[in-house]
Amino acid sequence: MMRNTLSAWFVAIIVALLLAVPVYASMAGEPFALTFVSRVLIFALAACSLNLILGFGGMVSFGHALYMGLGAYVVGIMAQHGVSNGWLQLAVTLSVCALVGLLTGAISLRTSGIAFIMITLAFAQMFYYLFVSLKQYGGDDGLSISARSEFGLFSLGSPVALYYAALVLVLLTLACTHRLVDARFGMVLQGCRINERRMKAMGFTTLRYKLTAYVLASMLCGLAGLLYANLTGFASPAYLAWTVSGELIVMVVLGGMATVFGPLVGAITLLVSEEILKALTDHWMAILGPLIVLVVLTARRGLYGYLLDIDAWRERRRQPAVARGQKAAS
C-alpha cells in the first residue's frame, strides 16, 4: 500500500528522477547518461520478471537470461530478413518466449531445489550453444542489427523513445505486480513458496499457478531482450549466459526479494555501483563483491526491504500512541 511512508517517498523520488533523465541528458549534452539509464531500466524489467518467480514463487532460476537472449535474437533475425515492424517483432517475441517458457517450465517445475536450478541452467546453456552454432546469424561473434524496431508513431532507433518505452514498461510491470501479488493468484504463488504441500492439501493445483507465473516471467524477460537489442544494436549468445542470469539474481536479492520495487532498486544500485567502481579501479569486482555480501548480510530483505522494515517499525510505534490517545479521549 502506497502511503505517506519512507518507502513511498523513496519510490516517488526514484520515479521523478527517472522521468527527468532525458531532460538532463539533453540540457547537459550527456547522451551517455540516457543510454546508461536505459540499460538500467531494461535490466530492471528483466529483474522484475525474475522476482515474480524467485521472490514471490520461490523458484530459483539460473537460466532466466535465456528469455532475454530470445527477445534479442527475434529482433536481430527478423531485422536481417528485412522485417523491422516493431509490433510484429513484439508478437513473435512474446509468442516464442511463452512457448519456450511453457515447454521448459512444464519440465523444470516437476522438480524443486537444486534439480530445478540445474535444469533451468541446462536449458539456457542448450540455447546458448544453439545460437553459437548458427553461423548464418553471426555464431559466437553475435549478430549486428542494422534496422531498429518501428512502431509507427515512434521508433526504438530514437534513444529518447527507447528510454521512455523502457520506463513505461517498468512502471506498468511494477503496478501490475503490486496488484497481482495481492490477488488470489499472488497469494497462492506465495503460499507455494512457503509450504507447497499445504497448498496442495487445500486443493490448489500448484503446478498450474507456478507454470503460469513462469510463462509470464519468460514473456516479460523477452520484452527486456527486445529493448536491449534495440539499445545495443546487437544480439549475442552472451545475452543468454549463466552470468547474466546470476546478475539478475543479484539485482533481485540486493533490492529485496518478494518486494514489488526491490528489483528496480537492485538494478539501479548494482549497475550504478559497477559504473562508479569501474571509473576508480580496474579491480572493481574485488570491491563490489564484498559490498554486495555486506548489504545482503546486514539487510536480509534487501535495500528496499530495509525501508519497508523501518516503515513497519514506525507503524508499530505509532499504534500504541494512537491507542493511548483514544483511551484518554474516552
DOLO-80702 format. One line per field, with one value per residue (C-alpha): z, x, y. Coordinates in Angstrom, 2 decimals. Each point is the difference from the previous one (the first is absolute). Example, Ala and Ser with C-alpha at 12.3 -4.5 7.8 and 13.67 -1.06 7.14 Angstrom:
2
zz <- c(7.80, -0.66)
xx <- c(12.30, 1.37)
yy <- c(-4.50, 3.44)
This chain:
330
zz <- c(0.00, -1.06, 2.95, 1.51, 0.96, -0.48, -2.66, -1.89, -0.03, -1.14, -2.93, -0.95, -0.04, -2.12, -2.54, -0.15, -0.64, -2.71, -1.72, 0.04, -1.50, -3.70, 0.88, 1.88, -2.80, -2.58, 2.02, 1.19, -3.34, 1.61, -2.35, 2.00, 3.00, -2.09, -1.38, 3.40, 1.81, -2.91, 0.67, 3.70, -0.77, -2.39, 2.61, 2.61, -2.24, -0.28, 3.79, 0.62, -2.12, 1.97, 3.29, -0.91, 0.11, 2.33, 2.56, 0.12, -1.27, 1.52, -3.36, -0.33, -3.75, -1.09, -3.65, -0.09, -2.38, -2.65, -0.65, -0.18, -2.68, -1.86, -0.11, -1.34, -2.68, -1.18, -0.76, -1.58, -2.19, -1.17, -0.75, -2.03, -2.11, -0.56, 2.63, 2.22, 0.95, 3.76, 0.62, -1.93, 1.83, 3.28, -0.85, -1.05, 3.11, 2.35, -1.88, -0.11, 3.66, 1.08, -1.94, 1.23, 3.54, -0.13, -1.24, 2.25, 2.98, -0.34, 0.32, 2.55, 2.40, 0.58, 2.05, 2.79, 1.81, -1.61, -2.74, -1.15, 0.01, -2.07, -2.54, -0.64, -0.38, -2.40, -2.21, -0.14, -0.92, -2.66, -1.72, 0.53, -2.03, -2.53, -0.83, 0.03, -2.70, -2.25, -2.17, -2.40, 2.91, 1.21, 2.14, 2.93, -1.30, 0.29, -2.43, -0.86, -0.31, -2.70, 0.25, 3.31, 0.86, -1.58, 1.82, -2.36, 2.25, 1.43, -0.68, 2.50, -2.08, 1.92, 3.36, 1.67, -1.34, 1.11, 3.44, 0.56, -1.38, 2.56, 2.80, -0.81, -0.13, 3.35, 1.68, -1.50, 1.16, 3.53, 0.10, -1.29, 2.42, 2.87, -0.95, -0.85, 3.25, 2.04, -2.21, 0.32, -2.52, 1.91, 3.35, -1.32, -1.58, 3.30, 1.81, -2.32, 0.98, 3.72, 0.07, -3.31, 1.62, 2.10, -3.06, -1.78, 3.03, -0.20, -3.55, -2.07, -3.20, 0.85, -3.22, -2.05, 2.04, -0.05, -3.72, -0.73, 1.99, -1.78, -3.45, 0.96, 1.28, -3.24, -2.14, 2.09, -0.24, -3.77, -0.13, 1.78, -2.65, -2.81, 1.54, 0.68, -3.63, -1.11, 2.55, -0.95, -3.68, 0.61, 0.92, 1.56, 1.58, 2.99, 0.82, 0.85, 2.18, 3.54, 1.23, -1.19, 1.90, 3.03, -0.33, -0.09, 3.16, 1.72, -0.99, 1.47, 3.23, 0.36, -0.49, 2.00, -0.93, 0.20, 0.01, -2.93, -0.49, 1.14, -3.50, -1.23, 3.04, -0.41, -3.70, 0.65, 2.94, -1.71, -3.38, 1.40, 2.54, -2.76, -2.20, 2.85, 1.05, -3.61, -0.20, 3.18, -0.47, -2.36, 2.95, 0.60, 0.33, 3.09, 1.64, -1.27, 1.12, 3.72, -0.11, -1.31, 2.68, 2.67, -1.16, -0.13, 3.49, 1.60, -1.89, -0.34, -2.03, -2.24, -0.24, -0.72, 2.55, 2.56, -0.63, 0.38, 3.34, 1.19, -1.04, 1.87, 3.12, -0.16, -0.43, 3.08, 2.04, -1.28, 0.81, 3.83, -0.02, -1.93, 2.36, 3.04, -1.57, -0.68, 3.54, 1.51, -2.18, 1.20)
xx <- c(0.00, 1.48, -0.45, 1.90, 2.92, 3.75, -0.16, -2.78, 1.97, 3.11, -1.89, -1.52, 3.46, 1.46, -2.85, 0.33, 3.75, -0.55, -2.54, 2.51, 2.94, -0.74, -0.37, 3.32, 1.77, -1.24, 0.83, 3.40, 0.96, 0.52, -1.38, 1.85, -2.25, -3.09, 1.57, 1.22, -3.31, -1.80, 2.20, -0.85, -3.73, 0.27, 1.79, -2.51, -2.79, 1.80, 0.58, -3.71, -0.90, 2.40, -1.35, -3.44, 1.25, 3.00, -1.24, -3.70, 0.07, 3.26, 1.19, 3.75, 0.57, 3.64, -0.96, -2.32, 2.28, -1.09, -3.11, 1.94, 2.14, -3.03, -1.55, 3.24, 0.39, -3.60, 0.75, 3.37, -1.15, -3.17, 1.94, 2.54, -2.88, -1.32, -2.76, 0.28, -3.69, 0.15, -3.51, 0.77, 3.30, -1.82, -2.60, 2.67, 2.08, -2.92, -1.08, 3.48, 0.74, -3.43, 0.47, 3.55, -1.04, -2.95, 2.07, 3.01, -2.15, -2.19, 3.14, 1.93, -2.90, -0.45, 3.19, 1.08, 3.09, 3.37, -1.58, -2.15, 3.03, 2.08, -2.77, -0.65, 3.75, 0.19, -2.76, 1.71, 3.33, -1.70, -1.39, 3.31, 1.85, -2.83, 0.52, 3.79, -0.45, -2.16, 2.82, -2.46, -1.04, 3.50, 0.65, 2.28, 0.70, -3.63, -2.32, 0.04, -3.43, -0.13, -3.71, -1.66, -3.57, -2.61, -3.32, -1.62, -0.33, 3.48, 3.19, 2.29, 2.83, -0.61, 1.85, -2.73, -2.82, 1.89, 0.56, -3.64, -1.13, 2.22, -1.16, -3.70, 0.42, 1.81, -2.65, -2.83, 1.72, 0.41, -3.66, -1.23, 2.26, -1.38, -3.55, 0.87, 1.71, -3.00, -2.45, -0.93, 2.66, 2.76, -1.14, 0.06, 3.41, 1.41, -1.68, 1.84, 3.27, -0.72, -1.57, -0.99, -1.13, -2.55, -1.26, -0.54, -1.85, -2.31, -0.92, 2.11, 1.61, 3.35, 1.73, -2.50, 0.59, 3.78, 0.06, -2.17, 2.38, 2.97, -1.46, -0.90, 3.54, 1.42, -2.07, 0.99, 3.66, -0.43, -1.22, 3.18, 1.99, -1.88, 0.86, 3.61, 0.53, -1.25, 2.20, 3.24, -0.79, 1.27, -1.15, 2.57, 0.05, 1.58, -3.47, -1.05, 3.04, -0.44, 1.96, -2.82, -2.51, 2.26, 0.00, -3.80, -0.12, 2.40, -2.23, -3.07, 1.75, 1.78, -3.18, -2.23, -1.58, -3.79, -0.25, -1.65, 2.58, 3.05, 1.17, 0.01, 2.01, 2.34, 0.62, 0.72, 2.30, 1.98, 0.53, 0.71, 2.46, 1.65, 0.38, 1.47, 2.47, 1.08, 0.99, 2.06, 1.86, 0.52, -0.55, -3.57, -1.34, 2.15, -1.72, -3.54, -0.20, 0.62, -2.33, -2.85, 0.70, -0.02, -3.36, -1.57, 1.27, -1.11, -3.28, -1.52, -2.95, 2.21, 0.33, -3.66, -1.04, 2.05, -2.17, -3.12, 1.33, 0.51, -3.58, -1.30, 1.97, -1.36, -3.53, 0.40, 1.16, -2.86, -2.79, 0.50, 0.14, -3.29, -1.56, 1.06, -1.44, -3.33, -0.12, 0.69, -2.73, -2.57)
yy <- c(0.00, 3.34, 2.36, 2.88, -2.23, 0.05, -2.72, 1.82, 3.26, -1.88, -1.55, 3.37, 1.63, -2.83, 0.26, 3.80, -0.27, -2.60, 2.24, 2.86, -1.94, 0.83, 3.69, -0.02, -1.91, 2.52, 3.11, -1.24, -1.52, -3.42, -2.67, -2.66, 0.69, -0.83, -3.18, -1.13, 0.53, -1.70, -3.03, 0.21, 0.05, -2.95, -2.10, 1.18, -1.34, -3.34, -0.04, 0.75, -3.02, -2.20, 1.36, -1.33, -3.59, 0.34, 2.49, -0.83, -3.60, -1.23, -1.41, 0.59, 0.11, 0.12, 0.14, 2.99, 1.90, -2.54, 2.08, 3.25, -1.58, -1.33, 3.48, 1.47, -2.67, 0.37, 3.66, -0.81, -2.89, 1.77, 3.19, -1.99, -1.32, 3.52, -0.02, 3.06, 0.31, 0.34, -1.30, -3.17, -0.40, 0.51, -2.65, -2.51, 0.74, -0.58, -3.13, -1.56, 0.78, -1.28, -3.24, -0.61, 0.98, -2.38, -2.94, 0.52, 0.95, -3.08, -2.12, 2.08, 0.56, -3.72, 0.27, 2.31, 1.22, -0.65, -2.13, 2.95, 2.30, -2.41, -0.71, 3.71, 0.50, -2.95, 1.40, 3.39, -1.58, -2.12, 3.10, 1.80, -2.64, -0.08, 3.68, -0.45, -2.66, 2.23, 1.33, 1.67, 2.24, 0.83, -3.05, 0.72, 3.52, 1.07, 1.72, 3.71, 1.63, 2.65, 0.93, 0.86, -0.96, 2.31, 0.43, 2.48, 3.05, -0.52, -1.91, -1.66, 1.41, 3.23, -0.14, 2.09, -2.21, -3.11, 1.49, 0.88, -3.36, -1.74, 2.30, -0.49, -3.78, -0.03, 2.16, -2.09, -3.19, 1.38, 1.10, -3.36, -1.88, 2.10, -0.99, -3.59, -0.97, 1.17, -1.90, -3.67, -1.01, 1.77, -1.36, -3.58, 0.56, 1.27, -2.87, -2.41, 1.65, -0.36, -3.48, -1.58, -3.24, 1.85, 1.89, -3.31, -1.36, 3.03, -0.99, 2.41, -1.28, 1.53, -1.08, 2.00, 3.17, -0.36, -0.75, 3.04, 2.21, -1.58, 0.71, 3.59, 0.56, -1.44, 2.38, 3.03, -0.92, -0.39, 3.60, 1.05, -1.85, 1.77, 3.37, -0.99, -1.03, 3.42, 1.74, -1.77, -0.64, -3.51, -3.51, -2.30, -3.47, 1.77, 1.36, -3.58, -0.76, -1.27, 3.03, 2.28, -2.15, 0.33, 3.79, 0.01, -2.11, 2.42, 2.94, -1.68, -1.01, 3.35, 2.02, -2.31, -3.32, -0.16, 3.79, 1.76, 2.77, -1.98, -1.06, 3.61, 1.10, -2.96, 0.68, 3.67, -0.76, -2.76, 1.67, 3.47, -1.45, -2.02, 3.10, 2.10, -2.69, -0.59, 3.66, -0.31, -3.28, -2.93, -2.33, 1.16, -3.55, -0.58, 2.98, -0.50, -3.64, 0.62, 3.04, -2.18, -2.61, 2.72, 1.35, -3.46, -0.85, 3.29, 0.41, -3.47, 1.32, 2.12, 3.76, 0.73, -2.63, 1.92, 3.08, -2.14, -1.28, 3.59, 0.85, -3.06, 0.99, 3.56, -1.37, -2.24, 2.99, 2.13, -2.46, -0.04, 3.81, 0.15, -2.55, 2.05, 3.15, -1.72, -1.36, 3.44, 1.55, -2.54)
